Amino acid sequence: MTDYEIKSNISNTLIRLRKSHGMNQTQAGEIVGVPKTTYATWEQGRSMPDVENLFRLAQYYNVSMDEIYGLVTINQKTINSEDLVEHLQTLMNAINPDTYGVKKVVVDVKERRKKA
């Protein structure tokens, strides 16, 4: 993985985690004791937090360092989270929502329970 890819992965992950916790950049920076401007450069990919700050963020968000780096482990194989999203989107596009939609699944489960 190139430096650019690492920065991009960390940047995207920090944005996703911060937003999923309903925080702004100032609040996220306070977790590790840095000003908003420093935290913003991390999210912009212009600089990277040191390992200590990455570890603090991982602890706060209750995620692994692999996740902070934008990596996901599936069946002992580590893949880039962006690749995972691409594969999932392909899979979702292949599914016919009329046939495999949530409503259909709920109806199928109810019918199976009646038969049991």
RATABEL-V92557 format. One record per helix or strand of 2 or more residues. SS is the DSSP state (a for helix, b for strand). FROM is the first residue (numbers start at 1). TO is the last residue. Records with the same first field share a line. If there is no record, write none. Layout:
SS->FROM-TO / FROM-TO
This chain:
a->3-20 / 25-32 / 36-44 / 51-61 / 65-68 / 81-94 / 97-100 / 102-115
b->71-74 / 77-80
